[in-house]
């Protein structure tokens, strides 16, 4: 019987330990010694806190193919570093201008803007160094496929492109399709990459990869819709970051379009879609099933 | 007989065409369509202008192993994208606060700060997508080695780490060793990666790779020292960017330490070191020899 709380807590612990291990001056890739201030900022922006949902998705997808938690960790760390760098850059004054993240000062508040920009750049780069390392997977074909997948999920056609669309959307008027495209890129693309990378670690065949991609795309939509609902309903205290921001910024979400009740109904349907995409996998996909349900049920 | 001007001009043309080809919305990696504004900013920050010295080093190192110009191009584009992203981020108000680059408005001036941050992030990410693509090299072992090399050259232990040290140096007092370490990382690490990536494309054995690394490290020192000398001696008009900035910012360079005459003597010695590291390679290394000489002789 799959235990989501236990698996999730174990993932949080191993990601924390894994990031802490990589993010020391001596371990960071490059010919020279990383500046101490840079390493501190990278640690501030990635350690302590965070639900580590993307590494959890990597390990849960990998588990379908009997890949161990340990073997799925490096790829999970790479995805999490991308997530963390994106938060550091998103929090900058020129972007969302946030002072608080996970209940602590954001990197540019704890350090300064230049350091935050560089810490983000360094985390982004380190993510690819981790994937290229033989400890990530013994087969170079798999490692290079992971690099391609993470770049696709996080680049101009993925996360960063979605962030750009989000900023543009604050100025213009967005259709429901525009919002869906923006969210599929901004949040969905990295979730999609996490699931697919887990599948790749396990040597998934094209059919399994396609089913897991369908799962991931629905799970990503569920995650974002739940986030938009929480922005309206949750308190800042529970979230550890500012809430009510979307409405305050005049930002258009599916919740502002559909209303809260309709949005909640949609959320249930999307979670059902995600779970139905897993039907061929049996109990080894219980982890992914539980995470899709968690996305909809979470309170923060 | 090797013709530096012709090879360099050809490299500028093919890098320009190659970047323009990759940097269209349809070609950028990811599940969604890249936002037009993001693509425009990526193009503004990387097309038209730039001496393309790093792709030139990739092709020249690769030429030692009979790798064609065409086959060396994708790796060269990846290195150039890293260089261009670093300029976009360095120019930001929180960093060097430059309004002018290559005689044109910097990306945050032509667009805005948020767009410049994202365009830099997207170029960084796209560089790794290019290396992971089979068109870069047929052997996944080589592609994954290129990813590792570029990440090492550009991350916390390389270029970004050097940038952090440079910022710290504006506040404290730097020894000559501190300056050398900072410059070896900030400028040297990416030049080193470019040369080594060219060697890797050609399947260089460890001995050849080691000799080329020695060349690259000396060439990188020559490049930076020449840059510091130009900052003192050249006009803004010739450089297409602000000069005299180092002294204005109280920034410590080897020129401010050694004086101009001593710095010029050092430069000649370093170029001689670079060229002597190539002694086993014969005429196929004439490209790299010419570039080392060019680094010292360039007027902008």
Interface residues (C-beta under 8 A of the other chain):
Chain A: X25 X28 X29 X30 X31 X32 X33 X34 X35 X37 X38 X39 X42 X85 X86 X89 X92 X94 X95 X112 X113 X114 X115 X117 X118 X120 X121 X122 X124 X125 X126 X128 X129 X131 X132 X133 X140 X141 X143 X144 X145 X147 X148 X150 X151 X152 X153 X154 X155 X156 X157 X158 X160 X161 X162 X163 X164 X165 X167 X168 X181 X184 X185 X188 X189 X192
Chain B: X25 X28 X29 X30 X31 X32 X33 X34 X35 X37 X38 X39 X42 X85 X86 X89 X92 X94 X95 X112 X113 X114 X115 X117 X118 X120 X121 X122 X124 X125 X126 X128 X129 X131 X132 X133 X140 X141 X143 X144 X145 X147 X148 X150 X151 X152 X153 X154 X155 X156 X157 X158 X160 X161 X162 X163 X164 X165 X167 X168 X181 X184 X185 X188 X189 X192
